[in-house]
Amino acid sequence: MDALLPPEMAVKAEAIGVSKAGLDGFSTFMLAVLAGAFIALGAVFATTVGAGSGSLPWGVGRLLVGTVFSLGLILVVVGGAELFTGNNLIVMAWAARKVPTGRLLRNWGIVYVGNFVGSLGTAALVFAAGHHGFGGGAAGATALAIGEAKLTLGFGQAIALGVLCNTLVCLAVWLSFSARTVAGKVAAIVPPIAAFVAAGFEHSVANMYFIPQALLIQAGASPEFWASIGSSAEAHEGLTVGAFLLANLLPVTIGNILGGAGLVGLVYWAIYLRRRSEG
């Protein structure tokens, strides 16, 4: 069957936004926990593949890592879950006056917390499973490198990277609205997600897994692990909870909202729904 055209996609996005904003708090939270876990599973996949791609040219390795990371959003969209970054598109229904401001902020707040819980829970489980020791410690070394790299970003740079990231994530969700089949949804999701990861953009919910996983390794890995990678916990003292929350998660979240709600949601509302709202 033919895919939906953009004007039809906008109407669908508006209806989905109304539905999401009207969902009861318990269901919203539980679906948000699932989304956090789903994105974390994509991050585990990406970390594993990244640990084995060091011999590839930098861009090729990044493309490979980004492609497998798209598993996370595929699980969210096809499996059904509530993801904060994707839910920035509820702003389309809000701008169309179908969702009040309180409902919008309620959804974003519950989903953000639920995503955090799901991501942290998955990080703890992956650490308890000893995944960081896989590949002779290569998986853990890669996880540490990812977490540390994210904490070296400047505040403004993290905001900009967050804007770019969620522009692509929300475009992936937007494109999935056009599809009528699971295969179509997957095909729409993979390229934008692979692009944002390959380019090094910043996703708040993914970082709720990546950085805590590095923190867990820094704080609790065994002496045998550190010996296997030729390092020590003291060599990674820059990994702190404060840096995670204030130097990365805060600016990246701000950027994600600006990119997803502003550059995608409000733009498509202005193009396709504004006149309907005014009428």
N, C-alpha and C positions, 0 to 999 in steps of 0.2 A: 504494500500500500504506500501511497505517496506520503512523504513526510509533511508535517505541519509547516506552514509558512510563518515568517516572523510575526505578522499581526495576530495570527491564531496562537502562536506561542506566548505572546504577551497576555492574551486573555486567559490562557491556561496558567501562566505564572501568577496572575492576579488571583485566580480561584484557589490555587495551591497555597498562596500566602494567607488567604482568608481561612482555609482549613487548618493550616499549621498554627496560626494565632489563636484559633478557637479550640485547640486540643486541650484536654484537661492536664493539670500540672503533673500528676503522677506519670501518665503516659508520655508526656513530653520529656520528663526527666529520664525515664528508662530508655527511651529511644535515643536520647542524647548520650547516655552512658554507652550504648551500643555503638554510636557513631565514633565516640572517642576511641573505643577499642578497635573499631574497623580501621580508622586512620593509623592507629598504632601498629596494627598488623601490616599495613602497607609499609610503614616505616621499618619494621623488622625485616621485611622482604628486601627493602632498599638497602639497609645496612649490610645484610648478608651478601647481596650481589656486589655492593660497593667494596666489600672486603676482598673480593676476588678479581677486581677490575684494574688493579694498579698498573698492569703491564700495557693497558690500552691507552691510546691517545686521550688526553683529558676530556675533550668534548664527547668522544665516543663513549667513554666510561660514564659520563654524566647522563647521556641519553639513555643508556641501559638502565641506570639507577632510576631515572625519572619514569621510564616506561613501566617498570615493575611497581613503583610506588603508586601508580594509578589504581592498583588493586583496592586501595582504601576508599576512594570515592565511588568506584564501581560497587563495592559492598554497600555503601551508604545509599546510593541511588536505586540500585536494583533490589537490594535486600530490604530497604526501608529503614531509615534512621534520621535523626535530627542533628544536623551539623551546623555549628554557629556560623561558619564562613559562608556556606551555601544559603543559610537562612537570612543572610543580609538582603536577599532578593525579596523578602517579605515587604521591604520598603516600597515595592511597586504597588501592593495592595494598600499600604498606608497612604501613599501619595494619591491613590485613587479614592481615598476616604472610605475604604471598605474595612480598614483595621484601625482602631484608635491608637494613639501613641502609647497609652498604658499597656495595651495588649502586645504591641510590638516590643517594647522594652522588657515586658514580662517574659516573652518567648526567648529573646536574646539572653536574658539573665539566667533563666533555668537551663537553657541549652548549653551556655558557656560553662556553667558549673558541672553539668552532667558530662560534657565532653572531657573536662578536666579529670573527673572521677574515673571515667573509662580509660583515659590515657594513662593515668597514674597506676591504676590497677593492672593494666597490661604490662607496663614497665616493671612493676614489682614481680609479676609472674614470670616474665622473660628473664629477669635477673635471677630469680629463685631457680629457674630451670638451668642456669649455668650457660646460657647462650653466649655470653661474653667470652667464654673459654673455647668456643668452637673455632676450628681452623687454626689450632695452635695459638689461640688468643687473637687471631686476626679480626674476628667479629667485634671483640671488646675494644681493641685498639682503634678500629674504625668508628665505633660508637663514641669513644672519648674524643677523637678528632672532630667529629661532627658537632658534638656538644660544645667543645672549646671554640670552634670557629664561629659559632653563633653568638658567643659571648664577647667576641672581639669587635662587633659592629658598633658604630656610633649610633646615638639615639635617632638622629635624623635619617641616617642611612637605613636603620631598621624600619622606620616608618615608610620610607620610599620602597624598600624591598617588600614590605607588607602590602602596599598599594598595588604593586605590580603582580604580586602573587594572587591576591584575591580577585583582581580583575580577570585573570585567567581561570581561576577556580569557578567563579560565577559565570563566566562564559561557557565553561564546560557544563555546568548545570543548565544554563540557558539552552545550549545546543541539545542537551538530552530531552528537553521539552518537545523538540521537533520529532523525536523518534517514536515509532509505534511498536517496535520490537526490542527485545533485550539486546540483540546483536547491534541494533542501531544505537541504543543508548551507550553500549560499551565503545563503539566506534567513535561516538561523539565525545566521550570523556577522555580517552587516552591521550590524544595529541596535546590539548591544553595543559593537562596535568604533567605530562612528560616535559613540556616546555618550561613550566615554572620551576620544576625541580632541577632540570638540566642547567637552567640559567642561574640558579642559586637564590631564587626569591624565597621569602619567609612566610610560613604558614603557622598561625598561632596554635592551632590544635595539633599539628604535627610536632611542633616544638614542645607541647605538653608531654610528649613521649621522648623525643630525642634528648632533651637536656636532662630530665629526671633520670633517664637510663644512664647517662654519663655520670650523673651525681651518685647514683647507686653503685656504679663500678668504682668510682673514686673512693667512696666511703667504705665499701664492703668486700671488694675483691680479695681473693686469697693471695698470700705471698707467691704461690706457684704461678698464678696468673701474671703477676707483675714480673716475675723472672722470665716467663715465656715471651713477653714483649720487650724485655730489657728496659723497664721503666719502674716507677714507683708512684704511690699515691701522692707523695709530696711534690712530684713534678707536675701535678695537675691541680694545684691549690687555687687556681683561678676559677674553678668550678664551684660556685657557691649558690645557695638558694636565693640570696638577695640579688645577685647578678642576674639570675634566671628571671626573677619576677619583674625587676625594675629596668634592667638594661636590655632585655629581649622581649619578654612576653607583653609588657605594657606597650612599647612602641609598635611592635608588630601587630597587636590587636587594633590599635588606632589605625594603622595603615590598612589592615584588612577591611575595616569598616568603610574607610574612605574609598578604597578600590571597589569593593563589592557592592555596597549600597549606593555610592556616589557615581562611579564611572560606568557601572553596568545597570543596576536597578533603576536609578533615577533617569538615566539617559534613555533607556528603552521605554520607561513610563512616558517621558516627554514626547517620544516619537510616536508611540502607538496608542497610549491610553489617555493622554492629557485631554484631548477633545471630548472623549467619552465621559471623563470625570467632570469636566466643566459643564457638559450638557446635562 
